[in-house]
Every structure is written in C-alpha cells, then in structure tokens.
C-alpha cells in the first residue's frame, strides 16, 4: 500500500516537472501562432458570502459568457499571431450552473489533474499547435481578486505544456456594479500574464 501511495505522488511530481520542462517552455516560446481559448469557468468557485453573490443564475448563465467576450488578445501580448476562439470556453463555463457552483469561505486551488481534464475538452484538429486557456479558480470577494491558471497546451493531443497560477490583489477596491467590478478584477489578473510571460519562459 505504501508503495502504491509513493508511486502515486511520484507520478504527480513527474507530471508537474514535465509541464514546466525546458522543452515544453521552448515549444511555447518558439510557437509563431497560438489559439487563445478564453476563460474557463467550469471549475470556478465563489469566495465570500451569499450576500456577495446574490444572483447565481445571472452569474452562471450571463456573466460567464459576457466576461468571455471581452477582447483580451492574449496572443498579441506574447507578440505572436493567431486567433481567438472562445466558443468552447463559453460552452464549458455554462456547465457550472447556479445549482452546482459553490460559495466557499476561501479559494480552493485547482489541481494539475483537474486542469488536464479541463484541457481535454479543447482538443481539435487545427494547423496551429499551441493553445492558451485561462482556467479561473475563483471570484474571491474578500481578497478582491480572480486567481487563474494561464495554461498552454497542445491542441491536437490535449497535452498540458505549461501552467502558471496568477493572482493579483488590487491596491484599492473597485467601484461599480457587480459586472463591472469583476471585469476589472479579471483584467488585473490577465495583465499579470501580459507583464510576466517573458520572465516565465526564462525561468
């Protein structure tokens, strides 16, 4: 039994190392084109109280879609050509319905295995090899933050090449209606990707 447990954890360790290997980073860094798939909310949780998220139906059926329609041209942040294709992200995010989504006291990380499972829905045949997806961990009201995972993968095989958790706490809270406030918080996290991408490829 101990041997099986050890084998399991060694397997997870190997998976994590493989995802951040120099070879995988090189595939991402050297790609001339990517497909940006948008924001996946399929495993997103809400952090706070019921009073912070009073309209779950509107969040899960309307805002998840609208936030995915924001024009984050992620491939341009990396100085690459490519396309945006958020159709799958919208479809997958709508599976996290009002009766399923959880309201929790603190954010829960999404595991490598869960990210691998999420990415498997984005496989399809295309001449462009590399895809980028932001897997959204939570809408964190107490922390005024939207932690997410910038995830690069091979579109044909579904292999995860590199994933990085990004999180930024705004210096002052944002004001406005619910939708606009969370647009700003999502944008804050995406801007970390824009700022730090080149450093990630060097590490």
Secondary structure, 3 states (H helix, E strand, C coil): CHHHHHHHHHHHHHHHHHHCCHHHHHHHHHCCEEEEEEEECCCCEEECCCCCCCCHHHHHHHHHHHHHCCCCCHHHHCCCEEEECCHHHHHHHCCCCCCCCCEECCCCCCCHHHHHHHHHHHCCCCCCCEEEEEEECEEECCCCECCEEEEEEECCCCCEEEEEEECCCCCCCCCCCHHHHHHHHHHHHHHHHHHHHHHHHHC
